[in-house]
Amino acid sequence: MSDFTSGFWSVYVALITVVSIIACGVLLKMLSSKHVAGSTVETMGHTWDGDLQEFNNPLPKWWMWLFYITLVFAAIYLALYPGLGSFSGIYKWTSTGQYDGEQQKAQARFGPVFDKFVKMDLKDVAADPEAREIGQRLFLNTCAQCHASDGRGSKGFPNLTDGDWLYGGDPQVIKTSILEGRGGVMPALAAALGEDGTRDVAHYVMSLSGLTHDGVRASKGKEKFAQTCAACHGPEGKGNPALGAPNLTDGVWLYGGGESTIVETITKGRNGMMPAHKDFLGDAKAHLLAAYVWGMSNSQGAK
């Protein structure tokens, strides 16, 4: 990779760019030269509809000057902004610099608003109408892509309105999830259980939440569940918030509760990732967002 980051490539790109602009100007000059008045204009050999011919005339003046203006604009732009290899331009503009500047302006304008709420208890923030409005906008911009605009989620993305929490529903825990992210892993157990054993455990899991199941298979799967699954989901299948292991008895399913889906989950495992937002949002915005998310499933406490 060092060959592609050496100074040679910067000079190479800059040279190709400059030569291309000059070549376009020379070509434009050649194509726009005037023919001598009264001389015979050659045709290009193309004829349509019997007598419609293409003549070798120069470009129209207005079209020619549009091209010249484009070349001049390109030269000025490349002098002012990055584009010629590693040359940063007279203005020293960068996309990250522009972003940082916009963030600083936004912080100066909205920082006092966020600071007011970050000092409040999360449940009090959830009860504040202004805070909920700000939190909703943060949610729509940051979280709705996965959890949907109404927070009800979709396959593989938790429903945030039902009161069922993988890591616990305390407001501070929700804030930690937003700031630090979460990584949920369900290991593949096909090799340990085998095909029949996997189906037995699946039917036992289905029995835990009252789904229609095969009683014989569920009976066989109970012992296998205790040996293989109870370490994470608990001996009664009620889950473990410390690990993010789901409660298998409440009828809430992240990927679906049908036999085929449960068998697939046990066979292949699952990997869920909630990205960390601490660098993007910061503590103050995460505080407002956590209060809004908590309020989704605690509407009484948020009013």
Buried (B, 14 or more C-beta within 10 A) or exposed (E): EEEEEEEEEBBEBBEEBEEEBEEBBEEBEEEBEEEEEEEEEEEEEEEEEEEEEEEEEBBEEEEBEEBBEEBEEBBEEBEEBBBBBEBEBEEEEEEEEEEEEEEEEEEEEEEEBBEBBBEBEBBEBBBBEEBBEBBBEBBEEBBEEEBBEEBBBEEEBBBBBBEBBBBEBBBEBBBBBBBBEBEBEBEEBBEEBEEEBBBBBBBBBBBBBEBEBBEEBBEBBBEBBEEBBBEBBBEEBBBBBEBBBBBBBBEBBBBEBEBEBBBBBBBEEBEBEBEBBBEEBBEBBBBBBBBBBBBBBBEEEBE
